[in-house]
Amino acid sequence: MNARIAMLDRQSAQPDSARLLDEVGKAFGAAPNMFKAVANSPAALQMMWSAFGALGAGTLGARLGEQIAVAVADFNRCEYCLAAHTVLGQKAGATAAEMAAAQNGQAADGKTAAALRFALQLVERRGQVSPADIAGMREAGFDDAALVEVLAHVALNLFTNYVNVAFAVPVDFPGVKLTERP
């Protein structure tokens, strides 16, 4: 499938996007296609790259952030993000089985399971979570800062999922099968 928008590289991007693509390339070894698609807007690329950096330095840790990402990607049927975040999750220390479970919103660890459940509630209900949902997160050990950080991960992943699905960005990570939905 061909992308529905231009996939920019350093030479074809505006100077601000070219600079950011260089940073992305240094972090990944090469700029993944999603970044090349978002590079059409220097502002959007700056927002996305900054958000990844900020959340990467957050308190949830890379592993949980990647588990949230695969749960949200699978729910939104984003093959690109599912593939990318499965690889990144394994680099962050999760096993293939843990990433597959997270794809279904599940985890053996109770705290991780609560975070995944809450992340999917945010997506499914478009943010309309209940006081009981918040209380469940607190009971699992999450404070207000962590609650906001989970929501930030969800919001960033909604953006990237929509970019990849709407613009048919070619997957340049090893493919991962979406779960079957009724």
C-alpha positions in Angstrom: 0.0 0.0 0.0 1.3 3.4 -0.9 1.2 6.3 1.7 -1.5 8.9 1.1 0.9 11.7 1.8 4.5 12.4 0.9 7.2 10.6 2.9 9.8 13.3 3.4 13.5 12.7 3.9 16.2 15.2 5.0 16.6 16.5 1.5 12.8 17.0 0.7 11.8 18.3 4.2 11.6 21.9 5.3 14.7 22.9 7.3 13.0 22.5 10.8 11.7 19.1 9.8 15.1 18.1 8.3 16.8 18.9 11.6 14.3 16.9 13.6 14.6 14.0 11.1 18.4 14.0 11.8 17.7 13.7 15.6 15.2 10.9 15.0 17.7 9.1 12.7 20.3 9.3 15.4 18.0 7.8 17.9 16.7 5.0 15.7 19.6 4.5 13.3 17.3 5.8 10.5 14.1 7.9 10.5 11.1 5.5 10.6 8.4 6.1 8.0 6.0 7.6 10.6 8.4 10.5 11.2 8.8 11.0 7.5 5.0 11.3 7.2 4.7 13.8 10.1 7.7 15.8 8.7 5.2 17.4 6.3 4.4 19.7 9.2 7.4 20.9 11.1 5.1 21.9 14.0 3.5 18.5 14.2 6.9 16.7 14.0 8.3 19.0 16.8 5.3 18.2 19.0 5.5 14.5 18.4 9.2 14.2 18.9 9.1 16.4 22.0 6.3 14.4 23.5 8.2 11.1 22.9 11.2 12.6 24.7 9.2 14.0 27.6 7.3 10.8 28.2 10.4 8.8 27.8 11.8 10.7 30.8 8.6 10.2 32.8 7.9 8.1 35.8 6.0 5.2 34.2 9.1 3.8 32.5 9.7 2.8 28.9 8.3 -0.7 29.3 4.9 0.3 30.6 4.8 3.2 28.1 5.3 0.6 25.2 2.7 -1.7 26.7 0.2 1.1 26.7 1.2 1.9 23.1 0.5 -1.6 21.9 -2.9 -1.8 23.7 -4.0 1.5 22.1 -2.6 0.5 18.7 -4.4 -2.8 18.6 -7.7 -1.1 19.7 -7.3 1.5 17.0 -6.2 -1.2 14.4 -2.9 0.6 13.8 -0.6 -2.0 12.4 2.3 0.5 12.2 2.3 1.4 15.9 1.6 -2.2 16.9 4.7 -3.3 15.0 6.9 -0.4 16.2 6.0 -0.5 19.8 6.2 -4.3 20.0 9.9 -3.9 19.0 10.4 -1.0 21.3 8.7 -2.8 24.2 11.1 -5.7 23.8 14.0 -3.3 23.8 12.7 -1.9 27.0 12.8 -5.3 28.7 9.3 -6.8 28.0 9.1 -10.3 26.6 7.3 -11.2 23.4 4.6 -12.8 25.5 4.2 -9.7 27.7 3.8 -7.5 24.6 1.3 -9.9 23.1 -0.7 -9.8 26.4 -0.5 -6.0 26.5 -1.9 -5.9 23.0 -5.0 -7.4 24.5 -4.9 -5.0 27.5 -3.7 -7.7 29.8 -0.6 -8.3 32.1 0.3 -10.7 34.8 1.4 -7.9 37.0 -1.6 -6.3 38.7 -0.3 -2.7 38.5 0.5 -3.0 34.8 -2.9 -4.6 34.1 -4.6 -1.7 35.9 -2.7 0.8 33.7 -3.6 -1.0 30.5 -7.2 -1.4 31.5 -7.4 2.4 32.3 -5.7 3.3 29.1 -8.2 1.3 27.1 -11.1 2.8 29.1 -9.8 6.3 28.2 -9.8 5.3 24.5 -13.1 3.4 24.4 -14.9 6.1 26.4 -13.2 9.1 24.8 -11.9 10.2 28.2 -15.3 9.7 30.0 -13.9 7.6 32.8 -15.7 7.2 36.1 -14.6 8.0 39.7 -14.4 4.3 40.2 -11.9 4.0 37.3 -9.7 6.6 38.9 -10.1 4.9 42.3 -9.0 1.6 40.8 -5.8 3.2 39.5 -5.1 4.7 42.9 -5.7 1.3 44.5 -3.2 -0.2 42.0 -0.6 2.3 43.2 -0.8 5.2 40.8 -0.7 8.7 42.1 -2.1 11.8 40.3 1.1 12.4 38.4 1.1 8.8 37.0 -2.6 9.1 36.1 -1.8 12.2 34.0 1.2 10.4 32.5 -1.0 7.4 31.4 -3.4 9.8 29.8 -0.5 11.6 28.0 0.7 8.2 26.6 -2.8 7.5 25.4 -3.1 10.9 23.8 0.3 10.7 22.0 -0.6 7.2 20.8 -3.9 8.3 19.5 -2.1 10.9 17.4 0.4 8.5 16.0 -2.3 5.8 15.4 -4.4 8.3 13.4 -1.4 9.5 11.4 -0.5 6.0 10.4 -4.0 4.8 9.7 -5.3 7.9 8.0 -2.3 8.3 5.8 -1.5 4.6 5.2 2.1 4.9 6.3 4.0 1.8 5.2 5.2 -0.3 8.1 8.9 -0.5 8.4 9.2 -2.7 11.5 8.6 -6.4 11.7 4.8 -7.0 11.4 2.7 -8.0 14.3 -0.8 -9.5 13.8 -3.7 -7.4 15.1 -6.0 -9.3 17.5 -9.3 -10.7 16.1 -12.3 -8.5 17.1 -15.9 -9.7 17.1 
